[in-house]
Amino acid sequence: MPLTGGKAPDFDLEGSDGKHYRLQDFAGKRIVLYFYPKDNTPGCTKEACGFRDLKPQFDSMDVVLLGISKDSLKSHDKFIRDFDLPFVLLSDPDASMMSLYGAYGEKVMCGKKCMGVIRSTVIVGPDGTILKHWPKVAKADAHPAEVVKWLGQNSNEGGK
């Protein structure tokens, strides 16, 4: 699992805009990678809409915002259309990238242990270092504001 201060693992995933994305594509920028379980579900929708509503603030801080789940690009397209999401969603169907970031593993759902996506967020600095890691997001609706607040208070992190 990545720790704050460590090097962010590389990835190569297809985005909702039809392009492939790798970590190196964002060299020199801060990136918010938010991992979520499933498109069009109540908690994930609240979180995505929170990020959508705060997108101008991310843009003003020159921060790239990417959502990642196991969902297909077709599912992502519907999610984006239904909620007017102004950022790219990456598809990680085999959870390989999420596993590298500690966003896939054992969790408890309805009192039972199972394997699945762990709602979490990582901020990667311009040099590829992990600046902040929320390993388990408890309140999906409040989390986007928490991320913006952290970014605002740490605007000099990672050389920005």
DSSP file (Angstrom, degrees, kcal/mol; ACC not computed):
  #  RESIDUE AA STRUCTURE BP1 BP2  ACC     N-H-->O    O-->H-N    N-H-->O    O-->H-N    TCO  KAPPA ALPHA  PHI   PSI    X-CA   Y-CA   Z-CA
    1    1 A M              0   0    0      0, 0.0   100,-0.2     0, 0.0   101,-0.1   0.000 360.0 360.0 360.0 134.9    0.0    0.0    0.0
    2    2 A P        -     0   0    0      0, 0.0     2,-0.4     0, 0.0     6,-0.1  -0.342 360.0-154.9 -67.0 145.2    1.4    3.4   -0.9
    3    3 A L    >   -     0   0    0      4,-0.1     3,-2.6    -2,-0.0   127,-0.3  -0.912  31.7 -89.7-118.3 148.0    2.5    5.6    1.9
    4    4 A T  T 3  S+     0   0    0     -2,-0.4   127,-0.2     1,-0.3     3,-0.1  -0.320 117.0  28.4 -53.9 132.2    2.7    9.4    1.9
    5    5 A G  T 3  S+     0   0    0    125,-3.7    -1,-0.3     1,-0.4   126,-0.1   0.170  98.8 110.7  98.2 -16.5    6.2   10.3    0.8
    6    6 A G  S <  S-     0   0    0     -3,-2.6   124,-3.3   124,-0.1    -1,-0.4  -0.325  79.6 -87.6 -84.7 171.8    6.7    7.2   -1.4
    7    7 A K  B     -A  129   0A   0    122,-0.2   122,-0.2    -3,-0.1    -4,-0.1  -0.637  44.0-118.5 -79.7 132.6    6.8    7.0   -5.1
    8    8 A A        -     0   0    0    120,-3.2     2,-0.1    -2,-0.3    93,-0.1  -0.526  31.0-113.0 -71.7 134.2    3.4    6.6   -6.8
    9    9 A P        -     0   0    0      0, 0.0    -1,-0.1     0, 0.0     2,-0.0  -0.398  31.9-115.9 -65.7 143.0    3.1    3.4   -8.8
   10   10 A D        -     0   0    0     -2,-0.1     2,-0.3    12,-0.1    90,-0.1  -0.322  35.1-173.4 -72.6 162.2    2.8    3.8  -12.6
   11   11 A F        -     0   0    0      2,-0.1    12,-0.6    -2,-0.0     2,-0.3  -0.965  22.7-155.7-150.5 163.4   -0.4    2.8  -14.4
   12   12 A D  E     +B   22   0B   0     -2,-0.3     2,-0.3    10,-0.2    10,-0.2  -0.790  34.0 154.4-145.6  97.1   -1.7    2.4  -17.9
   13   13 A L  E     -B   21   0B   0      8,-2.2     8,-3.1    -2,-0.3     2,-0.3  -0.909  42.8-113.9-129.3 152.5   -5.5    2.6  -18.0
   14   14 A E  E     -BC  20  91B   0     77,-0.6    77,-2.4    -2,-0.3     6,-0.2  -0.676  33.7-144.8 -85.4 138.8   -8.1    3.6  -20.6
   15   15 A G  E >   - C   0  90B   0      4,-3.4     3,-2.2    -2,-0.3    75,-0.2  -0.572  26.5-106.3-102.1 165.3  -10.1    6.7  -19.8
   16   16 A S  T 3  S+     0   0    0     73,-1.7    74,-0.1     1,-0.3    -1,-0.1   0.632 118.6  61.9 -63.2 -14.7  -13.7    7.6  -20.5
   17   17 A D  T 3  S-     0   0    0      2,-0.2    -1,-0.3    72,-0.1     3,-0.1   0.327 120.2-106.5 -94.3   7.3  -12.4   10.0  -23.2
   18   18 A G  S <  S+     0   0    0     -3,-2.2     2,-0.2     1,-0.3    -2,-0.1   0.402  83.3 117.6  86.9  -3.2  -10.9    7.1  -25.2
   19   19 A K        -     0   0    0     -5,-0.0    -4,-3.4     1,-0.0     2,-0.4  -0.602  64.1-121.9 -95.3 157.7   -7.3    7.9  -24.4
   20   20 A H  E     -B   14   0B   0     -6,-0.2     2,-0.4    -2,-0.2    -6,-0.2  -0.803  28.2-154.7 -95.3 142.3   -4.8    5.8  -22.4
   21   21 A Y  E     +B   13   0B   0     -8,-3.1    -8,-2.2    -2,-0.4     2,-0.3  -0.956  14.9 178.2-124.7 137.4   -3.3    7.4  -19.3
   22   22 A R  E >   -B   12   0B   0     -2,-0.4     3,-1.4   -10,-0.2     4,-0.3  -0.913  41.7-112.3-128.1 157.9   -0.1    6.8  -17.5
   23   23 A L  G >  S+     0   0    0    -12,-0.6     3,-2.1    -2,-0.3    -1,-0.1   0.894 115.2  61.4 -55.9 -41.9    1.3    8.5  -14.4
   24   24 A Q  G >  S+     0   0    0      1,-0.3     3,-1.5   -13,-0.2    -1,-0.3   0.704  87.0  74.2 -63.1 -19.5    4.1   10.0  -16.5
   25   25 A D  G <  S+     0   0    0     -3,-1.4    -1,-0.3     1,-0.3    -2,-0.2   0.712  98.6  47.9 -63.3 -18.3    1.5   11.9  -18.6
   26   26 A F  G X  S+     0   0    0     -3,-2.1     3,-2.3    -4,-0.3    -1,-0.3   0.160  75.5 147.7-111.8  17.1    1.0   14.2  -15.6
   27   27 A A  T <  S+     0   0    0     -3,-1.5   100,-0.2     1,-0.3     3,-0.1  -0.286  71.7  24.6 -54.1 133.2    4.7   15.0  -14.7
   28   28 A G  T 3  S+     0   0    0     98,-2.6     2,-0.3     1,-0.3    -1,-0.3   0.396 110.2  88.9  90.9  -3.1    4.9   18.5  -13.3
   29   29 A K  S <  S-     0   0    0     -3,-2.3     2,-0.4    97,-0.3    -1,-0.3  -0.893  76.6-118.1-123.9 155.5    1.2   18.5  -12.1
   30   30 A R  E     -d   63   0B   0     32,-0.8    34,-2.6    -2,-0.3     2,-0.4  -0.757  34.0-160.8 -86.5 141.5   -0.5   17.5   -8.9
   31   31 A I  E     -dE  64 124B   0     93,-2.5    93,-2.7    -2,-0.4     2,-0.6  -0.977  14.6-152.0-127.0 135.7   -3.1   14.7   -9.5
   32   32 A V  E     -dE  65 123B   0     32,-3.3    34,-2.7    -2,-0.4     2,-0.7  -0.949  13.5-169.9-103.0 118.5   -6.0   13.6   -7.4
   33   33 A L  E     -dE  66 122B   0     89,-3.1    89,-2.3    -2,-0.6     2,-0.6  -0.935   5.7-172.5-106.4 110.4   -6.7    9.9   -7.9
   34   34 A Y  E     -dE  67 121B   0     32,-2.7    34,-2.5    -2,-0.7     2,-0.4  -0.924   7.5-156.1-111.4 126.8  -10.0    9.0   -6.3
   35   35 A F  E     +dE  68 120B   0     85,-3.0    85,-1.3    -2,-0.6    34,-0.2  -0.815  16.8 174.6-101.4 132.0  -11.0    5.3   -6.1
   36   36 A Y        -     0   0    0     32,-2.3    34,-0.3    -2,-0.4     3,-0.1  -0.970  32.5-126.6-140.1 152.9  -14.6    4.4   -5.8
   37   37 A P  S    S-     0   0    0      0, 0.0    33,-0.5     0, 0.0     2,-0.3   0.910  78.1  -2.1 -69.3 -46.4  -16.6    1.1   -5.9
   38   38 A K    >   -     0   0    0     31,-0.1     3,-0.9    32,-0.1     6,-0.2  -0.975  62.8-114.0-159.0 133.3  -19.3    1.5   -8.5
   39   39 A D  T 3  S+     0   0    0     -2,-0.3     6,-0.1     1,-0.2    37,-0.1  -0.276  98.1  15.2 -58.5 147.8  -20.8    3.9  -11.0
   40   40 A N  T 3  S+     0   0    0      1,-0.2    -1,-0.2     4,-0.1     3,-0.0   0.746  90.9 127.8  59.2  29.7  -24.4    5.1  -10.4
   41   41 A T  S <> S-     0   0    0     -3,-0.9     4,-2.8     1,-0.1     5,-0.3  -0.831  71.0-107.5-109.9 157.2  -24.6    3.9   -6.8
   42   42 A P  H  > S+     0   0    0      0, 0.0     4,-2.2     0, 0.0     5,-0.2   0.897 114.1  38.3 -54.4 -52.8  -25.7    6.3   -4.0
   43   43 A G  H  > S+     0   0    0      1,-0.2     4,-2.2     2,-0.2     5,-0.2   0.913 118.8  48.1 -66.3 -42.2  -22.4    6.9   -2.2
   44   44 A C  H  > S+     0   0    0      1,-0.2     4,-2.6    -6,-0.2    -1,-0.2   0.852 111.2  51.4 -67.9 -34.4  -20.3    7.0   -5.4
   45   45 A T  H  X S+     0   0    0     -4,-2.8     4,-2.7     2,-0.2     5,-0.2   0.920 109.5  49.5 -67.8 -43.7  -22.7    9.4   -7.0
   46   46 A K  H  X S+     0   0    0     -4,-2.2     4,-1.9    -5,-0.3    -2,-0.2   0.917 113.8  46.4 -60.4 -42.8  -22.6   11.8   -4.1
   47   47 A E  H  X S+     0   0    0     -4,-2.2     4,-2.4     2,-0.2    -2,-0.2   0.944 113.4  47.8 -65.8 -47.4  -18.8   11.7   -4.1
   48   48 A A  H  X S+     0   0    0     -4,-2.6     4,-2.6     1,-0.2    -2,-0.2   0.902 112.4  49.2 -60.9 -42.1  -18.6   12.2   -7.9
   49   49 A C  H  X S+     0   0    0     -4,-2.7     4,-2.6     2,-0.2    -1,-0.2   0.842 108.6  54.2 -68.3 -32.1  -21.0   15.1   -7.8
   50   50 A G  H  X S+     0   0    0     -4,-1.9     4,-1.4    -5,-0.2    -2,-0.2   0.929 111.0  44.6 -63.9 -45.5  -19.0   16.6   -4.9
   51   51 A F  H  X S+     0   0    0     -4,-2.4     4,-0.5     2,-0.2    -2,-0.2   0.902 112.9  53.0 -64.1 -40.3  -15.9   16.5   -7.1
   52   52 A R  H >< S+     0   0    0     -4,-2.6     3,-1.2     1,-0.2    -2,-0.2   0.939 108.8  48.5 -57.8 -48.4  -17.9   17.8  -10.0
   53   53 A D  H 3< S+     0   0    0     -4,-2.6    -1,-0.2     1,-0.3    -2,-0.2   0.783 116.1  43.6 -66.2 -27.0  -19.2   20.8   -8.0
   54   54 A L  H >X S+     0   0    0     -4,-1.4     4,-1.7     1,-0.2     3,-1.2   0.384  80.8 106.9 -97.8   2.4  -15.6   21.6   -6.8
   55   55 A K  H <X S+     0   0    0     -3,-1.2     4,-2.8    -4,-0.5     5,-0.2   0.850  73.5  59.0 -52.9 -40.3  -13.9   21.1  -10.2
   56   56 A P  H 3> S+     0   0    0      0, 0.0     4,-2.1     0, 0.0    -1,-0.3   0.870 105.7  50.2 -58.2 -33.7  -13.4   24.9  -10.7
   57   57 A Q  H <> S+     0   0    0     -3,-1.2     4,-1.1     2,-0.2    -2,-0.2   0.901 110.1  48.7 -71.0 -39.9  -11.4   24.9   -7.5
   58   58 A F  H ><>S+     0   0    0     -4,-1.7     5,-2.4     1,-0.2     3,-0.6   0.935 112.4  50.0 -61.3 -44.9   -9.2   22.0   -8.6
   59   59 A D  H ><5S+     0   0    0     -4,-2.8     3,-1.6     1,-0.2    -2,-0.2   0.894 106.3  54.7 -60.7 -40.8   -8.7   23.8  -11.9
   60   60 A S  H 3<5S+     0   0    0     -4,-2.1    -1,-0.2     1,-0.3    -2,-0.2   0.754 110.1  47.1 -67.6 -22.2   -7.7   27.0  -10.2
   61   61 A M  T <<5S-     0   0    0     -4,-1.1    -1,-0.3    -3,-0.6    -2,-0.2   0.335 115.4-117.9 -96.4   5.5   -5.0   25.1   -8.3
   62   62 A D  T < 5 +     0   0    0     -3,-1.6   -32,-0.8     1,-0.2     2,-0.4   0.909  62.7 151.9  57.9  45.8   -3.9   23.4  -11.5
   63   63 A V  E   < -d   30   0B   0     -5,-2.4     2,-0.4   -34,-0.1    -1,-0.2  -0.915  42.0-137.2-111.0 132.4   -4.8   20.0  -10.2
   64   64 A V  E     -d   31   0B   0    -34,-2.6   -32,-3.3    -2,-0.4     2,-0.5  -0.734  17.5-154.9 -86.6 134.1   -5.8   17.1  -12.4
   65   65 A L  E     +d   32   0B   0     -2,-0.4    23,-0.6   -34,-0.2     2,-0.4  -0.953  16.2 174.1-115.1 124.6   -8.8   15.0  -11.1
   66   66 A L  E     -df  33  88B   0    -34,-2.7   -32,-2.7    -2,-0.5     2,-0.4  -0.997  16.9-154.1-131.8 131.1   -9.2   11.4  -12.1
   67   67 A G  E     -df  34  89B   0     21,-1.9    23,-3.6    -2,-0.4     2,-0.4  -0.837  14.7-165.3-100.0 142.5  -11.8    8.9  -10.8
   68   68 A I  E     +df  35  90B   0    -34,-2.5   -32,-2.3    -2,-0.4     2,-0.3  -0.993  19.4 144.1-133.7 131.0  -11.0    5.2  -11.0
   69   69 A S  E     - f   0  91B   0     21,-1.7    23,-2.7    -2,-0.4   -31,-0.1  -0.908  57.1-105.2-147.1 177.2  -13.2    2.1  -10.6
   70   70 A K  S    S+     0   0    0    -33,-0.5    21,-0.1   -34,-0.3   -32,-0.1   0.548  80.2 119.8 -80.5  -8.0  -13.5   -1.4  -12.1
   71   71 A D        -     0   0    0     19,-0.1    -2,-0.2   -34,-0.1    21,-0.2  -0.117  69.0-104.8 -61.8 155.7  -16.5   -0.3  -14.2
   72   72 A S     >  -     0   0    0      1,-0.1     4,-2.4    19,-0.1     5,-0.1  -0.254  27.8-109.8 -72.9 164.4  -16.4   -0.5  -18.0
   73   73 A L  H  > S+     0   0    0      2,-0.2     4,-2.6     1,-0.2     5,-0.1   0.854 121.0  57.0 -63.6 -34.3  -16.0    2.5  -20.2
   74   74 A K  H  > S+     0   0    0      2,-0.2     4,-1.8     1,-0.2    -1,-0.2   0.919 108.3  46.2 -62.6 -43.5  -19.6    2.1  -21.3
   75   75 A S  H  > S+     0   0    0      1,-0.2     4,-2.4     2,-0.2    -2,-0.2   0.914 111.7  51.8 -63.8 -43.3  -20.7    2.3  -17.6
   76   76 A H  H  X S+     0   0    0     -4,-2.4     4,-2.9     1,-0.2     5,-0.2   0.906 106.2  55.0 -59.6 -42.0  -18.4    5.4  -17.1
   77   77 A D  H  X S+     0   0    0     -4,-2.6     4,-2.5     1,-0.2    -1,-0.2   0.921 110.0  45.5 -58.7 -44.9  -20.0    7.0  -20.2
   78   78 A K  H  X S+     0   0    0     -4,-1.8     4,-3.3     2,-0.2     5,-0.2   0.923 112.7  50.7 -64.5 -44.3  -23.5    6.7  -18.7
   79   79 A F  H  X S+     0   0    0     -4,-2.4     4,-1.7     1,-0.2    -2,-0.2   0.917 111.9  47.7 -59.1 -45.4  -22.3    7.9  -15.3
   80   80 A I  H  X>S+     0   0    0     -4,-2.9     5,-1.4     2,-0.2     4,-0.9   0.926 115.6  44.7 -62.8 -45.9  -20.7   10.9  -16.9
   81   81 A R  H ><5S+     0   0    0     -4,-2.5     3,-0.5    -5,-0.2    -2,-0.2   0.928 112.1  51.5 -63.7 -46.6  -23.8   11.7  -18.9
   82   82 A D  H 3<5S+     0   0    0     -4,-3.3    -1,-0.2     1,-0.2    -2,-0.2   0.823 125.5  24.9 -62.6 -32.4  -26.3   11.2  -16.1
   83   83 A F  H 3<5S-     0   0    0     -4,-1.7    -1,-0.2    -5,-0.2    -2,-0.2   0.242 101.1-120.4-122.2  12.6  -24.4   13.5  -13.7
   84   84 A D  T <<5 -     0   0    0     -4,-0.9    -3,-0.2    -3,-0.5    -4,-0.1   0.910  39.7-171.3  51.0  52.2  -22.6   15.8  -16.0
   85   85 A L      < -     0   0    0     -5,-1.4    -1,-0.2    -6,-0.2   -36,-0.1  -0.647  14.8-159.1 -80.7 124.5  -19.1   14.9  -14.7
   86   86 A P        +     0   0    0      0, 0.0     2,-0.3     0, 0.0    -1,-0.1   0.006  63.7  70.2 -95.7  29.3  -16.4   17.2  -16.1
   87   87 A F  S    S-     0   0    0    -23,-0.1     2,-0.2    -7,-0.0   -21,-0.1  -0.944  86.1 -91.8-141.9 162.8  -13.4   14.9  -15.5
   88   88 A V  E     - f   0  66B   0    -23,-0.6   -21,-1.9    -2,-0.3     2,-0.5  -0.509  29.1-153.8 -77.9 137.9  -12.0   11.6  -16.9
   89   89 A L  E     - f   0  67B   0     -2,-0.2   -73,-1.7   -23,-0.2     2,-0.3  -0.953  12.3-145.7-109.0 132.2  -12.9    8.3  -15.3
   90   90 A L  E     -Cf  15  68B   0    -23,-3.6   -21,-1.7    -2,-0.5     2,-0.6  -0.772   6.4-137.1 -99.3 142.9  -10.4    5.5  -15.7
   91   91 A S  E     +Cf  14  69B   0    -77,-2.4   -77,-0.6    -2,-0.3   -21,-0.2  -0.884  23.6 172.8-102.2 122.8  -11.4    1.9  -16.1
   92   92 A D    >   +     0   0    0    -23,-2.7     3,-1.9    -2,-0.6     6,-0.1  -0.639   6.4 171.4-124.6  70.5   -9.4   -0.7  -14.1
   93   93 A P  T 3  S+     0   0    0      0, 0.0    -1,-0.1     0, 0.0   -23,-0.1   0.770  79.5  40.2 -59.9 -30.7  -11.4   -3.9  -14.7
   94   94 A D  T 3  S-     0   0    0     -3,-0.1   -24,-0.1     0, 0.0    -2,-0.0   0.367 105.3-126.0 -99.1   6.1   -8.9   -6.3  -13.1
   95   95 A A    <>  +     0   0    0     -3,-1.9     4,-2.3   -26,-0.1     5,-0.2   0.694  65.9 137.2  61.5  21.9   -8.1   -3.9  -10.2
   96   96 A S  H  > S+     0   0    0      2,-0.2     4,-1.4     1,-0.2    -1,-0.1   0.928  74.0  39.7 -65.8 -44.4   -4.4   -4.0  -11.0
   97   97 A M  H  > S+     0   0    0      2,-0.2     4,-1.4     1,-0.2     6,-0.2   0.927 114.9  52.7 -69.3 -44.1   -3.8   -0.3  -10.5
   98   98 A M  H  4>S+     0   0    0      1,-0.2     5,-3.2     2,-0.2     6,-0.6   0.881 106.1  54.6 -60.0 -37.7   -6.1   -0.1   -7.5
   99   99 A S  H ><5S+     0   0    0     -4,-2.3     3,-1.3     4,-0.2    -1,-0.2   0.906 105.2  53.1 -61.5 -41.3   -4.2   -3.0   -5.9
  100  100 A L  H 3<5S+     0   0    0     -4,-1.4    -1,-0.2     1,-0.3    -2,-0.2   0.810 112.2  45.4 -62.9 -29.8   -1.0   -1.0   -6.3
  101  101 A Y  T 3<5S-     0   0    0     -4,-1.4    -1,-0.3    -3,-0.2    -2,-0.2   0.278 116.9-110.6 -97.9   9.5   -2.5    2.0   -4.6
  102  102 A G  T < 5S+     0   0    0     -3,-1.3    -3,-0.2    -4,-0.2    -2,-0.1   0.720  86.2 120.1  71.3  20.3   -4.1    0.0   -1.7
  103  103 A A      < +     0   0    0     -5,-3.2    15,-3.1    -6,-0.2     2,-0.4   0.288  63.7  56.2-102.1   8.7   -7.6    0.7   -3.1
  104  104 A Y  E    S+H  117   0C   0     -6,-0.6     2,-0.3    13,-0.3    13,-0.2  -0.985  75.9  79.8-140.5 129.7   -8.6   -3.0   -3.7
  105  105 A G  E    S-H  116   0C   0     11,-2.5    11,-2.4    -2,-0.4     2,-0.2  -0.981  76.6 -14.1 169.0-160.5   -8.6   -5.6   -1.0
  106  106 A E  E     +H  115   0C   0     -2,-0.3     2,-0.3     9,-0.2     9,-0.2  -0.477  62.2 156.3 -73.0 134.7  -10.4   -7.1    1.9
  107  107 A K  E     -H  114   0C   0      7,-3.1     7,-2.9    -2,-0.2     2,-0.5  -0.924  40.5-108.2-147.4 171.9  -13.3   -5.1    3.3
  108  108 A V  E     +H  113   0C   0     -2,-0.3     2,-0.4     5,-0.2     5,-0.2  -0.929  31.8 175.9-111.4 125.0  -16.5   -5.6    5.3
  109  109 A M  E >  S-H  112   0C   0      3,-3.0     3,-2.0    -2,-0.5    -2,-0.0  -0.995  74.1 -11.6-128.1 126.4  -19.8   -5.2    3.6
  110  110 A C  T 3  S-     0   0    0     -2,-0.4    -1,-0.1     1,-0.3     3,-0.1   0.849 130.3 -54.4  54.5  36.7  -23.1   -6.0    5.4
  111  111 A G  T 3  S+     0   0    0      1,-0.2     2,-0.4    -3,-0.0    -1,-0.3   0.466 118.1 106.7  81.3   1.5  -21.0   -7.6    8.2
  112  112 A K  E <   -H  109   0C   0     -3,-2.0    -3,-3.0     0, 0.0     2,-0.3  -0.913  69.8-121.1-118.1 142.0  -19.2  -10.0    5.9
  113  113 A K  E     +H  108   0C   0     -2,-0.4     2,-0.3    -5,-0.2    -5,-0.2  -0.580  45.1 152.4 -76.5 138.1  -15.6   -9.9    4.7
  114  114 A C  E     -H  107   0C   0     -7,-2.9    -7,-3.1    -2,-0.3     2,-0.4  -0.961  45.5-100.6-154.8 169.0  -15.2   -9.7    1.0
  115  115 A M  E     +H  106   0C   0     -2,-0.3     2,-0.3    -9,-0.2    -9,-0.2  -0.803  60.9 118.1 -95.2 138.7  -12.7   -8.5   -1.7
  116  116 A G  E     -H  105   0C   0    -11,-2.4   -11,-2.5    -2,-0.4     2,-0.3  -0.989  62.9 -50.4-177.4-178.2  -13.6   -5.2   -3.3
  117  117 A V  E     -H  104   0C   0     -2,-0.3     2,-0.6   -13,-0.2   -13,-0.3  -0.568  45.6-145.8 -75.0 132.3  -12.8   -1.6   -4.1
  118  118 A I        -     0   0    0    -15,-3.1     2,-0.4    -2,-0.3   -83,-0.1  -0.899  21.1-121.2-102.1 117.5  -11.9    0.4   -1.1
  119  119 A R        +     0   0    0     -2,-0.6    18,-3.0    18,-0.2     2,-0.3  -0.427  59.4 137.8 -60.6 116.4  -13.1    4.0   -1.3
  120  120 A S  E     -E   35   0B   0    -85,-1.3   -85,-3.0    -2,-0.4     2,-0.3  -0.953  40.3-140.9-156.3 168.1   -9.8    6.0   -1.0
  121  121 A T  E     -EG  34 134B   0     13,-1.9    13,-3.1    -2,-0.3     2,-0.4  -0.998   7.7-168.2-142.7 143.5   -7.9    8.9   -2.5
  122  122 A V  E     -EG  33 133B   0    -89,-2.3   -89,-3.1    -2,-0.3     2,-0.6  -0.997   9.7-153.7-130.6 135.2   -4.3    9.6   -3.3
  123  123 A I  E     -EG  32 132B   0      9,-2.8     8,-2.7    -2,-0.4     9,-1.3  -0.956  14.4-161.1-107.9 123.5   -2.7   13.0   -4.2
  124  124 A V  E     -EG  31 130B   0    -93,-2.7   -93,-2.5    -2,-0.6     6,-0.2  -0.881  11.9-134.6-106.2 133.2    0.4   12.7   -6.3
  125  125 A G    >   -     0   0    0      4,-3.5     3,-2.3    -2,-0.4   -96,-0.2  -0.254  32.0 -94.4 -80.7 171.3    2.8   15.5   -6.6
  126  126 A P  T 3  S+     0   0    0      0, 0.0   -98,-2.6     0, 0.0   -97,-0.3   0.728 125.9  51.7 -57.4 -24.6    4.5   17.0   -9.7
  127  127 A D  T 3  S-     0   0    0     31,-0.2     3,-0.1  -100,-0.2  -100,-0.1   0.335 123.2-101.4 -96.4   6.4    7.5   14.7   -9.1
  128  128 A G  S <  S+     0   0    0     -3,-2.3  -120,-3.2     1,-0.3     2,-0.3   0.562  78.4 136.0  87.0   8.4    5.5   11.5   -8.8
  129  129 A T  B     -A    7   0A   0   -122,-0.2    -4,-3.5    29,-0.1     2,-0.7  -0.691  62.5-113.7 -89.4 141.8    5.7   11.4   -4.9
  130  130 A I  E     +G  124   0B   0   -124,-3.3  -125,-3.7    -2,-0.3    -6,-0.2  -0.659  34.2 179.4 -76.3 116.0    2.5   10.6   -2.9
  131  131 A L  E     +     0   0B   0     -8,-2.7     2,-0.3    -2,-0.7    -1,-0.2   0.809  66.4   5.8 -86.8 -33.7    1.7   13.8   -1.0
  132  132 A K  E     -G  123   0B   0     -9,-1.3    -9,-2.8  -129,-0.1     2,-0.4  -0.990  59.3-167.6-153.9 141.5   -1.4   12.6    0.8
  133  133 A H  E     -G  122   0B   0     -2,-0.3   -11,-0.2   -11,-0.2  -129,-0.1  -0.977   8.8-168.4-136.2 121.1   -3.2    9.3    1.1
  134  134 A W  E     -G  121   0B   0    -13,-3.1   -13,-1.9    -2,-0.4     3,-0.2  -0.902  12.2-171.2-100.6  99.3   -6.7    8.7    2.5
  135  135 A P  S    S+     0   0    0      0, 0.0     2,-0.3     0, 0.0    -1,-0.1   0.741  73.9  19.1 -70.1 -22.6   -6.7    4.9    2.8
  136  136 A K  S    S-     0   0    0     -3,-0.1     2,-0.6   -15,-0.1   -16,-0.2  -0.866  70.5-153.1-150.6 113.5  -10.4    4.7    3.7
  137  137 A V        -     0   0    0    -18,-3.0     3,-0.2    -2,-0.3   -18,-0.2  -0.764  11.9-177.4 -87.8 120.5  -12.9    7.4    3.0
  138  138 A A  S    S+     0   0    0     -2,-0.6     2,-0.7     1,-0.2    -1,-0.2   0.872  72.8  41.2 -87.1 -39.7  -15.8    7.2    5.4
  139  139 A K    >>  -     0   0    0      1,-0.2     4,-1.6     2,-0.0     3,-0.5  -0.844  62.8-174.6-116.9  96.5  -18.0   10.0    4.2
  140  140 A A  T 34 S+     0   0    0     -2,-0.7    -1,-0.2     1,-0.2   -90,-0.1   0.854  83.8  52.1 -58.2 -39.0  -18.2   10.0    0.4
  141  141 A D  T 34 S+     0   0    0      1,-0.2     4,-0.3     2,-0.1    -1,-0.2   0.826 115.5  39.6 -70.8 -31.2  -20.3   13.2    0.3
  142  142 A A  T <> S+     0   0    0     -3,-0.5     4,-1.3     1,-0.1     3,-0.4   0.645  96.3  82.9 -90.7 -16.8  -18.0   15.3    2.5
  143  143 A H  H  X S+     0   0    0     -4,-1.6     4,-2.2     1,-0.2     3,-0.3   0.881  81.0  58.6 -62.4 -44.1  -14.7   13.9    1.1
  144  144 A P  H  > S+     0   0    0      0, 0.0     4,-2.3     0, 0.0    -1,-0.2   0.896 107.5  48.6 -55.2 -39.5  -14.3   16.2   -2.0
  145  145 A A  H  > S+     0   0    0     -3,-0.4     4,-2.4    -4,-0.3    -2,-0.2   0.860 108.6  54.3 -66.7 -34.5  -14.4   19.3    0.2
  146  146 A E  H  X S+     0   0    0     -4,-1.3     4,-2.3    -3,-0.3    -1,-0.2   0.890 108.6  49.1 -64.1 -39.6  -11.8   17.7    2.4
  147  147 A V  H  X S+     0   0    0     -4,-2.2     4,-2.6     2,-0.2    -2,-0.2   0.930 111.5  48.1 -66.4 -46.0   -9.5   17.1   -0.6
  148  148 A V  H  X S+     0   0    0     -4,-2.3     4,-2.5     1,-0.2    -2,-0.2   0.916 111.6  51.0 -60.5 -42.9   -9.9   20.7   -1.8
  149  149 A K  H  X S+     0   0    0     -4,-2.4     4,-2.2     2,-0.2    -1,-0.2   0.928 110.6  48.0 -61.1 -45.8   -9.2   22.0    1.7
  150  150 A W  H  X S+     0   0    0     -4,-2.3     4,-1.4     1,-0.2    -2,-0.2   0.934 112.1  49.7 -61.2 -45.9   -6.0   19.9    2.0
  151  151 A L  H  < S+     0   0    0     -4,-2.6     3,-0.2     1,-0.2    -1,-0.2   0.903 111.3  49.3 -60.4 -41.9   -4.8   21.1   -1.4
  152  152 A G  H >< S+     0   0    0     -4,-2.5     3,-0.8     1,-0.2    -1,-0.2   0.878 113.3  45.8 -64.9 -38.4   -5.4   24.7   -0.5
  153  153 A Q  H 3< S+     0   0    0     -4,-2.2    -1,-0.2     1,-0.2    -2,-0.2   0.666 120.3  40.6 -78.1 -16.4   -3.5   24.4    2.8
  154  154 A N  T ><  +     0   0    0     -4,-1.4     3,-1.9    -3,-0.2    -1,-0.2  -0.225  69.2 139.2-124.9  42.3   -0.7   22.5    1.1
  155  155 A S  T <  S+     0   0    0     -3,-0.8    -1,-0.1     1,-0.3    -2,-0.1   0.680  73.1  53.1 -65.5 -17.3   -0.3   24.5   -2.1
  156  156 A N  T >  S+     0   0    0      4,-0.2     3,-1.4    -3,-0.1    -1,-0.3   0.460  80.4 121.3 -95.8  -1.3    3.5   24.4   -1.9
  157  157 A E  G X  S+     0   0    0     -3,-1.9     3,-1.1     1,-0.3   -26,-0.1  -0.374  80.5   8.9 -63.1 136.7    3.6   20.6   -1.5
  158  158 A G  G 3  S-     0   0    0      1,-0.2    -1,-0.3   -33,-0.1   -31,-0.2   0.695 134.0 -59.0  69.5  20.4    5.6   18.8   -4.2
  159  159 A G  G <         0   0    0     -3,-1.4    -1,-0.2   -33,-0.1    -2,-0.2   0.554 360.0 360.0  89.8   6.6    7.0   22.0   -5.8
  160  160 A K    <         0   0    0     -3,-1.1    -3,-0.2    -6,-0.2    -4,-0.2   0.398 360.0 360.0-107.0 360.0    3.6   23.7   -6.6
